[in-house]
Amino acid sequence: MTYEVLGKATADITYPDGSRAQKAVTVDAAELPWRTTTGAPSARTPSSASRSANTAARPAAPSLYAATTSRA
């Protein structure tokens, strides 16, 4: 599973770790654009994302994620 947040700011990003337990992983003040790949794909669909007009948050495949942005 690959997660990606596009933009030109920083973001606090929370996404599931890809394990069966779907533990949340949080990255504080990530520089955008940001991308990471986890283990096994999730069967969940996107449920929440907060973003500014300058940021597009999207998973590369369906999953649970959240991102909030702040301007530097």
Secondary structure, 3 states (H helix, E strand, C coil): CEEEEECCCEEEEEEECCCCCCCEEEEEEEECCEEEECCCCCCCCCCCCCCCCCCEEEECCCCCCEEEEECC
